[in-house]
Amino acid sequence: MMSENGRPQAPLMTNTQADRVKEVARLAGRPSRLRRREFLAEGPQAVREALRLHLGRRASGGGVGGRVVVDVYATQDALDRHQDIADLLALDGSPDVRRVNPDVLAAMSSTVTPQGFIAVCTFVDVTLDDVLATAPRLVAVLVEVRDPGNAGTIIRAADSAGADAVILTSGSVDPYNPKTVRSTVGSLFHLPLVIGVELEGLIERLRDAGMTVLAADGYGATSLDDLQDTSAARRFATVQEPVDSGAQGHGLGAQAAEGPDAAVAGTAGPAVPRLENASAWFFGNEAQGLPDEVTAAADARVAVPIYGQAESLNVGTAATVCLYASARAQRLR
């Protein structure tokens, strides 16, 4: 019997104690991931996007070095329900697919209720040099963000906003943690990811690459609302632009500008950043926020205004709002 990609089909895997099953399951742990430089993508959406990246790299001449997916494990029921994935697995250059019964899939999976597919994938991160060489317009930087769900949410938000990369500094969660991978819902395979970057020197490198450095800070003196308002005003060629007055995200002063592209500098503070410009947004730890060295060095500390009674915004939510604000301004400039 032949498999989806025309190769001889291996027998159905039914032994939950098989060495291969145990090797796959070990990838839920960081030591095994680091040793093998492989991780798990679980569920149809993650596996679908991993396969698309894999096939795209192979088609572009990536060869073995462009491989993303090592193996796919799937139940027959999952293959029957997701014909699009079965079709991807039938294409030239696709990885092997091994049929497993539900018990074997459960033994491999890091979830309580696996969704029929598991892919063993190679690490997909790139270097900071790789990202900066592309002249990025929008980047999200996670500084010691340790919650897998928050990190995954920010990666997904960055992907949705059309960001050019996500950078995780040292001390941040492992993006290949199964919980992080699941929370990206496939976005891990859509945009460049840089991990383990030391904070020292990072701001300078981003600024040297032509990027404005924005620190998302609930206590920031610059309001995201005001930045969006002045961005809209420039599009309609008005002349009012706020300058940083030290208010809690609101009440910024105004100054006449010479034109929509004039530099903005006021007597009350530094130049107000333009959302239209290439920007690197920094997002901090869930409990401590951003370190002082980041907020002091940033071009602006930007607060997302809260209109209700919530004490603060979850970092994933705040990141989504900030990234979309920049993305919209850059597309309408």
N, C-alpha and C positions, 0 to 999 in steps of 0.2 A: 504494500500500500504506500502511496506517495503522500508527502506532506503538502502544505499550501504552496511552498516554493519549488515543488517538483523534485525534491530530494526524497530518498527513502525515509518513511516515517518510522521513528523510534517507537517501541512499545509504550503503551499507556503506563505512566508511573503511578504505582499504587502503594509503594513501601514508604511509610513516613519516617522510617529509621535509616533510609539509604544515605550514604555519604554525601551525595550530591544535594539532597534535601537539606542536610545539616549545614553544608557549605553556603547555600543560599541564605538560610536562616541566620547565619552568623553575621551577615552584612547589616543586620539591624544594629549591630554593635560597632562603635567607632574604631576599636583596634583592628578589626577585620577590614573595615572600609579603607583605613589608611594603608594597611599592608598591601591590599590588592588594588587600591585605587579604583574601586568599584562600589556601587550603591544600588539600592532597590528603588524601582519606580513601580508603584502598585495601583491597580485600577485601570479601567479602559482609557480614561482621558490622559493620564500620565504616560501610559504605554503608547498610545496613539501619537502623542507629540514627540516622544523619544524616537519612535520609528521614523517619523517624518524628518527629524533632524538627521538621523542616521542615514536615511536614503538620500537626502539632499547632499550630505557631505560625500557620500560614495559617488553620486552622480557628477559632482564637481571635480572629481579626481583625487579625493582625499585618500583613497586606498585604505590600507590597514590603519594608517594613522588617523583617518577620519572616522573610524568606527566609533559609534556611540552605544549601540546595544550589543551585548555579548550573546545573550540567550533570552528567549521569551518562554514563559510557562503559562499555560492556559488550560482551562477546562473546555471540554467539547461544547458544553452549553454556552459558555461565553463566546466562543468562536462563532457559533450559530447565531447568537444574538447581535454580534457586532461584525457584520459582514465587511464593513469598511476596514477594520483591522485585519481580518483574514485576507482581504485584497492586498493590503500593504505587505503582509507576510509572504504573499505569492510573487512579489516583484523581485527582479534580479538585484542582488546585493543585500537582500533582507537577511536577518539573522535566522538561526535555527529556531523553530518553535517546537516545544515539547509538550505533549498533552499530559495532563495530570488529573487525578481524581480530586474531588473537593477536600478530602482529608489531607492529601499531600500539599495542596495549595495552602491550606490552613496552617500546616506545619512550617511552611516556608515564610508565611506572611507575618508582618509585625502588627497587623490589625486583628481585631476580634472577628470581624465579618469581612473577609476578603471579597473582592468584586470580580473574581474570575481570571484576572491577569496579573502576572508579575514579570517585570523585565529586569535583568541584571545589566546595569549600564556602567560605562566608564566615566570617570570624573570629566566634567565639561567646563571647568573654570579656565579662565585665561589670565594673562598677566596685566598689570596696570599699564605697562608700556603698550600692550596690544590695544587697550581701550583708548589711551590718549592719542595713539597714532591715527585714530579715525576722526579726530576733531569732534568729540561728542558735544551735543547741545544740551542734553539733560541727563543727569546722573544722580542716583540715590546712594548715599553713604550711610551705612549702619554702624554706629559706634557702640560696641559692647551691647548690642541688642541680643538678649539671651533666650527669649521665649521663642520656641520653634514656630508657634502659630503667628506671632507678630512678624517674624522674619519672612515667613512664607507669604503673609498678607502684603508686605511691602514689595516683595519681588513680583507678586501678581499685579499689584497696583502700578508698579513701574512699567511692567509689560503693557498693561492696559493704556497707560498714558503715553506710550510710545517712547519711553526713555531709552537711552543708548547703552546703559549698563547699570549694574548694581555692584557696589563695593562693600565688603564686610571687613571691618578692621579686626585685628587680633583681639580675642576676648569675646567676640560675637559667637552665636550659636553655629554649630556645624550645619551648613545648608544641605548636606547630604543626610542629615538626620531624617529618618522616615516620616516623622511628624511634619518637619519643614517641607519635605518634598510633597507630601500630600496636600499641604495647605497652599502650595503654589498652583495646584490644579493644572500642571503642565507648563506653566510659565517659566519654570526653571530651564526649559529647553528652547526658549524663544529669544533670550537676550544675553549678552555677555555677563559673566559673573566673575568677580575678582574676590578672592578670599585671603584672610590672614594678613592684610596690609597693616603695617605699623603706622600709627597715627602721626608720629613725628615726621615731618616733611611732606605729609600728604596734602595739606592745604596749599603749600607753596607749589607743589607740582600741578595741582588742579588750576591754580591761579595762573601759573606759567603757561598752561594750555589754553588760556583765554576764558576761563570760567569764573563767574561770580560765585562766591561761597556764601550760602544762606544756611543759618543755623535755626532749625525749628525749635522754638523755645516759648513755652507758655507764658513766661515772664518777659518776653522780648518787647522792646520799645516800638518796634515797627509792626503795624497790623497788616495781615495778609489782605484784608478788605481794601485798605488804602493802596496797596501795591496793585491790586486788580483794578481799582477805580482809576488810578493814574495811567495804567496801561490802556484802559478803554478810552480815556481822555486823549491820549496820544493818537489813537487810531482815528479819532474824530477831529484831530488837529486843534484841540483846546489848549490853553496855556497854563492851567492850574496844576501844580505838582506839589505834593506834600514833602516836607523834610522832617527828619527825625527830631522830635521834641522831648523824648523821654517818657511820653505817655504810655499807658499799658495797652499798646496795640491800637489805640484810637487817638483822636484829637491831634493829629499831626498838622503842623503848620503848612502854609502854602507859599509858593514862590513862583513868579512868572518866569517861564522859560522862553528862550529865543525861538524855539521851534520844536517839532515833535521828536527830533533826535538830539536836542541839546542836552549837555550834561547837567545834572541836577545837583547843586550844592547850595546849602542854606547856612544861615548864620547860627542856627540852633543845633547843628549836628552835621554828620558826614553825609555824603551823597546818598540819595535813596536809590537802591538797586532797581533795575528794570527787569521785570519778569520775562521780557522778550529776549533778553540776552542769554547766552549759554550759561547754565547754572548747575551747580552741584549742591544738592540739599543734604544737610547732615541731620540725622535722626538719632536720638540718644537712648540710653538704657531706660527700661521701664520704670525703675525706682529712682535712680539718681539723675536721669536726664543726661544732657551733654556735659562733658567736663569743661571746666573754666577755660582751659587752653583753647578749646574750639570756639566757645562763645566770644572769647576775647579777640581771636584772630579772624573771625568771620566778617564778611562785608556788612552783614546785618543779622540781628537776632529777630526772627519773625514769629509773631504769635498768631495763631488761628483764633479769632474771637469766639467767645462762647456766649450765646444769647439766652440760654436757659440757666438751670441751677446746677448743672453737672460741675463737679470740682475740676475735672480736666478731661482731655481726650486720650483715648488709647493711642499708643504710638503708631499703630497700623492705620487707624482712622485718620490721624493728623497727617501722616505721610501721604495718604491718598488725596486728601484735600490739597496739600501743597503741590504735589506733583502734577495734578490736573490743572491747577492755577497756572503753573509755568507752561505746561503743554498747550493750553488754550492760547495764552498770550503769544507763544512762539509761532503758532499756526495762523494767527490773525494779524501778525505784524505787517 
